[in-house]
Amino acid sequence: MKKILLSLVALFATVSLVSAITYTVTVPAGTNTVYIAGSMNAWNASANEMTKVDATTFTLTIADATELDEYKYCSGPGWIYVEKTESGTEVANRTW
C-alpha cells in the first residue's frame, strides 16, 4: 500500500510540473508591448511576446513552462527593456 501511495504522489508531482503556465502582468497605461524571458525559453528576451488584454494587462500561456521556471518581464524585445524598480535597479527573477 505504501508503494502505491508513494508512486501516486511521485506521479502527481511529475504531472503538476509538466503543465502549461499562463502568465499575466499589470503594467502602466501606455505600455505597448511586453515580453517574458526566463528559464522556460533559455532567457531569450524576444522569444515570447505577450498578448495585450487591455490598456494595463498582458497575458501569455507557455506550454513548456513549469512552476519552477524563473522569469522576468521586458517592455521591449531585448534586455535593455527589462523591468526595473522605482529606484532603477533590475527586478529580481520572478517565479510562478
MODELLER restraints for C-alpha pairs under 7 A, 6 or more apart:
rsr = mdl.restraints
at = mdl.atoms
rsr.add(forms.Gaussian(group=physical.xy_distance, feature=features.Distance(at['CA:17:A'], at['CA:66:A']), mean=5.17, stdev=0.5))
rsr.add(forms.Gaussian(group=physical.xy_distance, feature=features.Distance(at['CA:17:A'], at['CA:67:A']), mean=6.19, stdev=0.5))
rsr.add(forms.Gaussian(group=physical.xy_distance, feature=features.Distance(at['CA:18:A'], at['CA:66:A']), mean=5.96, stdev=0.5))
rsr.add(forms.Gaussian(group=physical.xy_distance, feature=features.Distance(at['CA:19:A'], at['CA:63:A']), mean=6.69, stdev=0.5))
rsr.add(forms.Gaussian(group=physical.xy_distance, feature=features.Distance(at['CA:19:A'], at['CA:66:A']), mean=6.39, stdev=0.5))
rsr.add(forms.Gaussian(group=physical.xy_distance, feature=features.Distance(at['CA:20:A'], at['CA:61:A']), mean=6.56, stdev=0.5))
rsr.add(forms.Gaussian(group=physical.xy_distance, feature=features.Distance(at['CA:20:A'], at['CA:62:A']), mean=5.57, stdev=0.5))
rsr.add(forms.Gaussian(group=physical.xy_distance, feature=features.Distance(at['CA:20:A'], at['CA:63:A']), mean=4.06, stdev=0.5))
rsr.add(forms.Gaussian(group=physical.xy_distance, feature=features.Distance(at['CA:20:A'], at['CA:64:A']), mean=5.90, stdev=0.5))
rsr.add(forms.Gaussian(group=physical.xy_distance, feature=features.Distance(at['CA:20:A'], at['CA:65:A']), mean=5.65, stdev=0.5))
rsr.add(forms.Gaussian(group=physical.xy_distance, feature=features.Distance(at['CA:20:A'], at['CA:66:A']), mean=6.77, stdev=0.5))
rsr.add(forms.Gaussian(group=physical.xy_distance, feature=features.Distance(at['CA:21:A'], at['CA:61:A']), mean=5.52, stdev=0.5))
rsr.add(forms.Gaussian(group=physical.xy_distance, feature=features.Distance(at['CA:21:A'], at['CA:62:A']), mean=5.56, stdev=0.5))
rsr.add(forms.Gaussian(group=physical.xy_distance, feature=features.Distance(at['CA:21:A'], at['CA:63:A']), mean=6.52, stdev=0.5))
rsr.add(forms.Gaussian(group=physical.xy_distance, feature=features.Distance(at['CA:21:A'], at['CA:65:A']), mean=5.64, stdev=0.5))
rsr.add(forms.Gaussian(group=physical.xy_distance, feature=features.Distance(at['CA:21:A'], at['CA:66:A']), mean=6.40, stdev=0.5))
rsr.add(forms.Gaussian(group=physical.xy_distance, feature=features.Distance(at['CA:22:A'], at['CA:59:A']), mean=6.98, stdev=0.5))
rsr.add(forms.Gaussian(group=physical.xy_distance, feature=features.Distance(at['CA:22:A'], at['CA:60:A']), mean=5.56, stdev=0.5))
rsr.add(forms.Gaussian(group=physical.xy_distance, feature=features.Distance(at['CA:22:A'], at['CA:61:A']), mean=4.03, stdev=0.5))
rsr.add(forms.Gaussian(group=physical.xy_distance, feature=features.Distance(at['CA:22:A'], at['CA:62:A']), mean=6.40, stdev=0.5))
rsr.add(forms.Gaussian(group=physical.xy_distance, feature=features.Distance(at['CA:23:A'], at['CA:59:A']), mean=5.50, stdev=0.5))
rsr.add(forms.Gaussian(group=physical.xy_distance, feature=features.Distance(at['CA:23:A'], at['CA:60:A']), mean=5.32, stdev=0.5))
rsr.add(forms.Gaussian(group=physical.xy_distance, feature=features.Distance(at['CA:23:A'], at['CA:61:A']), mean=6.15, stdev=0.5))
rsr.add(forms.Gaussian(group=physical.xy_distance, feature=features.Distance(at['CA:24:A'], at['CA:58:A']), mean=5.71, stdev=0.5))
rsr.add(forms.Gaussian(group=physical.xy_distance, feature=features.Distance(at['CA:24:A'], at['CA:59:A']), mean=4.27, stdev=0.5))
rsr.add(forms.Gaussian(group=physical.xy_distance, feature=features.Distance(at['CA:24:A'], at['CA:60:A']), mean=6.64, stdev=0.5))
rsr.add(forms.Gaussian(group=physical.xy_distance, feature=features.Distance(at['CA:25:A'], at['CA:57:A']), mean=5.73, stdev=0.5))
rsr.add(forms.Gaussian(group=physical.xy_distance, feature=features.Distance(at['CA:25:A'], at['CA:58:A']), mean=5.48, stdev=0.5))
rsr.add(forms.Gaussian(group=physical.xy_distance, feature=features.Distance(at['CA:25:A'], at['CA:59:A']), mean=6.46, stdev=0.5))
rsr.add(forms.Gaussian(group=physical.xy_distance, feature=features.Distance(at['CA:26:A'], at['CA:56:A']), mean=5.35, stdev=0.5))
rsr.add(forms.Gaussian(group=physical.xy_distance, feature=features.Distance(at['CA:26:A'], at['CA:57:A']), mean=4.62, stdev=0.5))
rsr.add(forms.Gaussian(group=physical.xy_distance, feature=features.Distance(at['CA:26:A'], at['CA:58:A']), mean=6.66, stdev=0.5))
rsr.add(forms.Gaussian(group=physical.xy_distance, feature=features.Distance(at['CA:27:A'], at['CA:56:A']), mean=4.91, stdev=0.5))
rsr.add(forms.Gaussian(group=physical.xy_distance, feature=features.Distance(at['CA:27:A'], at['CA:57:A']), mean=6.16, stdev=0.5))
rsr.add(forms.Gaussian(group=physical.xy_distance, feature=features.Distance(at['CA:28:A'], at['CA:56:A']), mean=5.78, stdev=0.5))
rsr.add(forms.Gaussian(group=physical.xy_distance, feature=features.Distance(at['CA:29:A'], at['CA:55:A']), mean=5.52, stdev=0.5))
rsr.add(forms.Gaussian(group=physical.xy_distance, feature=features.Distance(at['CA:29:A'], at['CA:56:A']), mean=5.16, stdev=0.5))
rsr.add(forms.Gaussian(group=physical.xy_distance, feature=features.Distance(at['CA:30:A'], at['CA:55:A']), mean=6.86, stdev=0.5))
rsr.add(forms.Gaussian(group=physical.xy_distance, feature=features.Distance(at['CA:33:A'], at['CA:75:A']), mean=5.58, stdev=0.5))
rsr.add(forms.Gaussian(group=physical.xy_distance, feature=features.Distance(at['CA:33:A'], at['CA:76:A']), mean=6.03, stdev=0.5))
rsr.add(forms.Gaussian(group=physical.xy_distance, feature=features.Distance(at['CA:34:A'], at['CA:49:A']), mean=5.98, stdev=0.5))
rsr.add(forms.Gaussian(group=physical.xy_distance, feature=features.Distance(at['CA:34:A'], at['CA:50:A']), mean=5.52, stdev=0.5))
rsr.add(forms.Gaussian(group=physical.xy_distance, feature=features.Distance(at['CA:34:A'], at['CA:58:A']), mean=6.97, stdev=0.5))
rsr.add(forms.Gaussian(group=physical.xy_distance, feature=features.Distance(at['CA:34:A'], at['CA:73:A']), mean=6.67, stdev=0.5))
rsr.add(forms.Gaussian(group=physical.xy_distance, feature=features.Distance(at['CA:34:A'], at['CA:74:A']), mean=5.61, stdev=0.5))
rsr.add(forms.Gaussian(group=physical.xy_distance, feature=features.Distance(at['CA:34:A'], at['CA:75:A']), mean=4.50, stdev=0.5))
rsr.add(forms.Gaussian(group=physical.xy_distance, feature=features.Distance(at['CA:34:A'], at['CA:76:A']), mean=6.00, stdev=0.5))
rsr.add(forms.Gaussian(group=physical.xy_distance, feature=features.Distance(at['CA:35:A'], at['CA:45:A']), mean=6.54, stdev=0.5))
rsr.add(forms.Gaussian(group=physical.xy_distance, feature=features.Distance(at['CA:35:A'], at['CA:46:A']), mean=6.42, stdev=0.5))
rsr.add(forms.Gaussian(group=physical.xy_distance, feature=features.Distance(at['CA:35:A'], at['CA:48:A']), mean=5.51, stdev=0.5))
rsr.add(forms.Gaussian(group=physical.xy_distance, feature=features.Distance(at['CA:35:A'], at['CA:49:A']), mean=4.35, stdev=0.5))
rsr.add(forms.Gaussian(group=physical.xy_distance, feature=features.Distance(at['CA:35:A'], at['CA:50:A']), mean=5.54, stdev=0.5))
rsr.add(forms.Gaussian(group=physical.xy_distance, feature=features.Distance(at['CA:35:A'], at['CA:73:A']), mean=5.74, stdev=0.5))
rsr.add(forms.Gaussian(group=physical.xy_distance, feature=features.Distance(at['CA:35:A'], at['CA:74:A']), mean=5.06, stdev=0.5))
rsr.add(forms.Gaussian(group=physical.xy_distance, feature=features.Distance(at['CA:35:A'], at['CA:75:A']), mean=6.24, stdev=0.5))
rsr.add(forms.Gaussian(group=physical.xy_distance, feature=features.Distance(at['CA:35:A'], at['CA:76:A']), mean=6.32, stdev=0.5))
rsr.add(forms.Gaussian(group=physical.xy_distance, feature=features.Distance(at['CA:35:A'], at['CA:77:A']), mean=6.47, stdev=0.5))
rsr.add(forms.Gaussian(group=physical.xy_distance, feature=features.Distance(at['CA:36:A'], at['CA:45:A']), mean=6.39, stdev=0.5))
rsr.add(forms.Gaussian(group=physical.xy_distance, feature=features.Distance(at['CA:36:A'], at['CA:48:A']), mean=5.69, stdev=0.5))
rsr.add(forms.Gaussian(group=physical.xy_distance, feature=features.Distance(at['CA:36:A'], at['CA:49:A']), mean=6.67, stdev=0.5))
rsr.add(forms.Gaussian(group=physical.xy_distance, feature=features.Distance(at['CA:36:A'], at['CA:71:A']), mean=6.75, stdev=0.5))
rsr.add(forms.Gaussian(group=physical.xy_distance, feature=features.Distance(at['CA:36:A'], at['CA:72:A']), mean=5.82, stdev=0.5))
rsr.add(forms.Gaussian(group=physical.xy_distance, feature=features.Distance(at['CA:36:A'], at['CA:73:A']), mean=4.66, stdev=0.5))
rsr.add(forms.Gaussian(group=physical.xy_distance, feature=features.Distance(at['CA:36:A'], at['CA:74:A']), mean=6.18, stdev=0.5))
rsr.add(forms.Gaussian(group=physical.xy_distance, feature=features.Distance(at['CA:37:A'], at['CA:43:A']), mean=4.75, stdev=0.5))
rsr.add(forms.Gaussian(group=physical.xy_distance, feature=features.Distance(at['CA:37:A'], at['CA:44:A']), mean=5.34, stdev=0.5))
rsr.add(forms.Gaussian(group=physical.xy_distance, feature=features.Distance(at['CA:37:A'], at['CA:45:A']), mean=4.72, stdev=0.5))
rsr.add(forms.Gaussian(group=physical.xy_distance, feature=features.Distance(at['CA:37:A'], at['CA:71:A']), mean=5.48, stdev=0.5))
rsr.add(forms.Gaussian(group=physical.xy_distance, feature=features.Distance(at['CA:37:A'], at['CA:72:A']), mean=5.46, stdev=0.5))
rsr.add(forms.Gaussian(group=physical.xy_distance, feature=features.Distance(at['CA:37:A'], at['CA:73:A']), mean=6.42, stdev=0.5))
rsr.add(forms.Gaussian(group=physical.xy_distance, feature=features.Distance(at['CA:38:A'], at['CA:69:A']), mean=6.80, stdev=0.5))
rsr.add(forms.Gaussian(group=physical.xy_distance, feature=features.Distance(at['CA:38:A'], at['CA:70:A']), mean=5.45, stdev=0.5))
rsr.add(forms.Gaussian(group=physical.xy_distance, feature=features.Distance(at['CA:38:A'], at['CA:71:A']), mean=3.84, stdev=0.5))
rsr.add(forms.Gaussian(group=physical.xy_distance, feature=features.Distance(at['CA:38:A'], at['CA:72:A']), mean=6.19, stdev=0.5))
rsr.add(forms.Gaussian(group=physical.xy_distance, feature=features.Distance(at['CA:39:A'], at['CA:69:A']), mean=5.39, stdev=0.5))
rsr.add(forms.Gaussian(group=physical.xy_distance, feature=features.Distance(at['CA:39:A'], at['CA:70:A']), mean=5.63, stdev=0.5))
rsr.add(forms.Gaussian(group=physical.xy_distance, feature=features.Distance(at['CA:39:A'], at['CA:71:A']), mean=6.46, stdev=0.5))
rsr.add(forms.Gaussian(group=physical.xy_distance, feature=features.Distance(at['CA:40:A'], at['CA:64:A']), mean=6.74, stdev=0.5))
rsr.add(forms.Gaussian(group=physical.xy_distance, feature=features.Distance(at['CA:40:A'], at['CA:65:A']), mean=5.26, stdev=0.5))
rsr.add(forms.Gaussian(group=physical.xy_distance, feature=features.Distance(at['CA:40:A'], at['CA:69:A']), mean=5.95, stdev=0.5))
rsr.add(forms.Gaussian(group=physical.xy_distance, feature=features.Distance(at['CA:45:A'], at['CA:77:A']), mean=5.68, stdev=0.5))
rsr.add(forms.Gaussian(group=physical.xy_distance, feature=features.Distance(at['CA:45:A'], at['CA:78:A']), mean=5.00, stdev=0.5))
rsr.add(forms.Gaussian(group=physical.xy_distance, feature=features.Distance(at['CA:45:A'], at['CA:79:A']), mean=6.12, stdev=0.5))
rsr.add(forms.Gaussian(group=physical.xy_distance, feature=features.Distance(at['CA:46:A'], at['CA:77:A']), mean=4.28, stdev=0.5))
rsr.add(forms.Gaussian(group=physical.xy_distance, feature=features.Distance(at['CA:46:A'], at['CA:78:A']), mean=5.87, stdev=0.5))
rsr.add(forms.Gaussian(group=physical.xy_distance, feature=features.Distance(at['CA:50:A'], at['CA:58:A']), mean=5.79, stdev=0.5))
rsr.add(forms.Gaussian(group=physical.xy_distance, feature=features.Distance(at['CA:50:A'], at['CA:59:A']), mean=5.34, stdev=0.5))
rsr.add(forms.Gaussian(group=physical.xy_distance, feature=features.Distance(at['CA:50:A'], at['CA:60:A']), mean=5.03, stdev=0.5))
rsr.add(forms.Gaussian(group=physical.xy_distance, feature=features.Distance(at['CA:51:A'], at['CA:58:A']), mean=5.28, stdev=0.5))
rsr.add(forms.Gaussian(group=physical.xy_distance, feature=features.Distance(at['CA:51:A'], at['CA:59:A']), mean=5.24, stdev=0.5))
rsr.add(forms.Gaussian(group=physical.xy_distance, feature=features.Distance(at['CA:51:A'], at['CA:60:A']), mean=6.09, stdev=0.5))
rsr.add(forms.Gaussian(group=physical.xy_distance, feature=features.Distance(at['CA:52:A'], at['CA:58:A']), mean=4.41, stdev=0.5))
rsr.add(forms.Gaussian(group=physical.xy_distance, feature=features.Distance(at['CA:52:A'], at['CA:59:A']), mean=6.61, stdev=0.5))
rsr.add(forms.Gaussian(group=physical.xy_distance, feature=features.Distance(at['CA:53:A'], at['CA:59:A']), mean=6.88, stdev=0.5))
rsr.add(forms.Gaussian(group=physical.xy_distance, feature=features.Distance(at['CA:67:A'], at['CA:96:A']), mean=5.34, stdev=0.5))
rsr.add(forms.Gaussian(group=physical.xy_distance, feature=features.Distance(at['CA:68:A'], at['CA:95:A']), mean=6.71, stdev=0.5))
rsr.add(forms.Gaussian(group=physical.xy_distance, feature=features.Distance(at['CA:69:A'], at['CA:95:A']), mean=6.17, stdev=0.5))
rsr.add(forms.Gaussian(group=physical.xy_distance, feature=features.Distance(at['CA:70:A'], at['CA:93:A']), mean=5.81, stdev=0.5))
rsr.add(forms.Gaussian(group=physical.xy_distance, feature=features.Distance(at['CA:70:A'], at['CA:94:A']), mean=5.40, stdev=0.5))
rsr.add(forms.Gaussian(group=physical.xy_distance, feature=features.Distance(at['CA:70:A'], at['CA:95:A']), mean=4.79, stdev=0.5))
rsr.add(forms.Gaussian(group=physical.xy_distance, feature=features.Distance(at['CA:71:A'], at['CA:93:A']), mean=5.47, stdev=0.5))
rsr.add(forms.Gaussian(group=physical.xy_distance, feature=features.Distance(at['CA:71:A'], at['CA:94:A']), mean=5.19, stdev=0.5))
rsr.add(forms.Gaussian(group=physical.xy_distance, feature=features.Distance(at['CA:71:A'], at['CA:95:A']), mean=6.38, stdev=0.5))
rsr.add(forms.Gaussian(group=physical.xy_distance, feature=features.Distance(at['CA:72:A'], at['CA:93:A']), mean=5.73, stdev=0.5))
rsr.add(forms.Gaussian(group=physical.xy_distance, feature=features.Distance(at['CA:72:A'], at['CA:94:A']), mean=6.12, stdev=0.5))
rsr.add(forms.Gaussian(group=physical.xy_distance, feature=features.Distance(at['CA:73:A'], at['CA:82:A']), mean=6.04, stdev=0.5))
rsr.add(forms.Gaussian(group=physical.xy_distance, feature=features.Distance(at['CA:73:A'], at['CA:83:A']), mean=5.84, stdev=0.5))
rsr.add(forms.Gaussian(group=physical.xy_distance, feature=features.Distance(at['CA:74:A'], at['CA:81:A']), mean=4.97, stdev=0.5))
rsr.add(forms.Gaussian(group=physical.xy_distance, feature=features.Distance(at['CA:74:A'], at['CA:82:A']), mean=4.12, stdev=0.5))
rsr.add(forms.Gaussian(group=physical.xy_distance, feature=features.Distance(at['CA:74:A'], at['CA:83:A']), mean=5.49, stdev=0.5))
rsr.add(forms.Gaussian(group=physical.xy_distance, feature=features.Distance(at['CA:75:A'], at['CA:81:A']), mean=5.18, stdev=0.5))
rsr.add(forms.Gaussian(group=physical.xy_distance, feature=features.Distance(at['CA:75:A'], at['CA:82:A']), mean=6.51, stdev=0.5))
rsr.add(forms.Gaussian(group=physical.xy_distance, feature=features.Distance(at['CA:83:A'], at['CA:90:A']), mean=6.23, stdev=0.5))
rsr.add(forms.Gaussian(group=physical.xy_distance, feature=features.Distance(at['CA:83:A'], at['CA:91:A']), mean=6.07, stdev=0.5))
rsr.add(forms.Gaussian(group=physical.xy_distance, feature=features.Distance(at['CA:84:A'], at['CA:90:A']), mean=4.43, stdev=0.5))
rsr.add(forms.Gaussian(group=physical.xy_distance, feature=features.Distance(at['CA:84:A'], at['CA:91:A']), mean=5.21, stdev=0.5))
rsr.add(forms.Gaussian(group=physical.xy_distance, feature=features.Distance(at['CA:85:A'], at['CA:91:A']), mean=5.91, stdev=0.5))
